Amino acid sequence: MEYFSIFTTVVAMGLSFFSLMSSMYANIFEQTKEIGILRAMGLSRGTVVKIYCYEAFVLVTSASIMGIFIGTAVGFTMTLQRVIFTQLPIGFTFPLGLTITVLVMAVFVAFFSSYGPARSVVNKSVVEIMRIIV
């Protein structure tokens, strides 16, 4: 059962990586004019990339925390229902190791999925960025 849980986690993290990468690419492509304005105002390339990395980090962290709370509530409720139906003392165990692993992987996924698209737009000159028609 432990291997199935690990396999499911790896598959889910892989799918979330590609989903987050495509949404961050679309978000950054839609905001190319804003990136051009930020660059024209004097922000460095690294600062603009950091902004989008921080955005992805905040989105992934908040979604992970909400998922932990909702998943814990659903798991606890399912455990209580099982206790009621089977009349057996079944304890609720929180998977702390798996939760920490998923949170750390989510941070890496957020960084790598936002760094590439942001770097591809920022590497262009300000004039090239402003000429892109969205």
C-alpha positions in Angstrom: 0.0 0.0 0.0 2.9 2.4 0.7 4.3 2.0 -2.8 0.9 2.8 -4.3 0.8 6.0 -2.3 4.3 7.0 -3.4 3.5 6.2 -7.0 0.2 8.2 -6.9 2.1 11.1 -5.3 4.7 11.1 -8.0 2.1 11.0 -10.8 0.1 13.8 -9.2 3.2 16.0 -8.8 4.2 15.3 -12.4 0.7 16.3 -13.6 0.7 19.4 -11.4 4.1 20.4 -12.7 2.9 20.4 -16.3 -0.4 22.1 -15.4 1.3 24.8 -13.4 3.9 25.3 -16.2 1.2 25.8 -18.8 -0.8 28.2 -16.6 2.3 30.2 -15.7 3.4 30.3 -19.3 0.0 31.6 -20.3 0.0 34.1 -17.4 3.4 35.4 -18.3 2.6 35.6 -22.0 -0.6 37.6 -21.2 1.5 40.0 -19.1 4.3 40.6 -21.5 3.3 44.3 -21.8 3.5 44.7 -18.0 6.9 42.9 -18.0 8.1 45.4 -20.7 6.9 48.3 -18.6 8.6 47.0 -15.5 11.8 46.5 -17.5 11.5 50.0 -19.0 11.1 51.4 -15.5 14.5 50.0 -14.5 13.8 46.6 -12.9 16.5 44.1 -13.7 15.8 40.8 -15.4 16.5 38.9 -12.2 14.0 41.0 -10.2 11.2 40.3 -12.8 11.9 36.6 -12.7 11.9 36.7 -8.9 8.4 38.4 -9.0 7.0 35.5 -11.0 8.7 32.9 -9.0 7.3 34.4 -5.8 3.8 34.5 -7.4 4.0 30.8 -8.2 5.3 30.1 -4.7 2.4 31.9 -3.1 -0.1 30.2 -5.3 1.3 26.7 -4.7 1.8 27.2 -1.0 -1.7 28.6 -0.4 -3.3 25.8 -2.5 -1.2 23.2 -0.6 -2.2 24.5 2.8 -5.9 24.6 1.8 -5.6 21.1 0.4 -4.0 19.8 3.6 -6.8 21.3 5.7 -9.6 20.0 3.4 -7.9 16.6 3.0 -7.5 16.2 6.7 -11.1 17.1 7.3 -12.3 14.6 4.7 -10.0 11.9 5.9 -11.1 12.4 9.5 -14.7 12.3 8.5 -14.2 9.1 6.6 -12.5 7.6 9.5 -15.4 8.5 11.8 -17.9 7.0 9.4 -15.8 3.8 9.3 -15.8 3.6 13.1 -19.6 4.1 13.2 -20.3 1.4 10.6 -17.8 -1.2 11.8 -17.9 -0.5 15.5 -14.2 -1.0 15.6 -11.7 1.5 17.2 -9.9 2.7 14.2 -7.5 5.6 14.8 -6.8 8.5 12.5 -3.2 8.9 11.5 -1.9 12.1 9.8 0.7 11.3 7.1 3.2 13.9 8.2 6.2 12.5 6.2 4.1 12.4 3.0 2.8 15.9 3.7 6.2 17.4 4.1 7.5 15.6 1.0 4.6 17.0 -1.1 5.1 20.5 0.3 8.8 20.5 -0.6 8.1 19.1 -4.0 5.4 21.7 -4.6 7.9 24.5 -3.8 10.4 23.0 -6.3 7.6 22.6 -8.9 6.5 26.2 -8.4 10.1 27.5 -8.9 10.9 25.4 -12.0 7.5 26.0 -13.7 7.7 29.7 -13.4 11.5 30.2 -13.9 11.5 28.9 -17.5 8.7 31.0 -19.0 9.7 34.1 -17.1 13.3 33.8 -18.2 12.2 33.3 -21.8 10.3 36.6 -21.9 12.8 38.6 -19.8 15.8 37.6 -22.0 14.3 39.7 -24.8 15.1 43.4 -25.0 12.5 45.9 -23.8 11.7 46.9 -27.4 11.1 43.3 -28.4 8.8 42.7 -25.4 6.8 45.8 -26.2 6.3 44.8 -29.8 4.7 41.5 -28.9 1.0 41.6 -29.7 -1.0 39.8 -27.1 
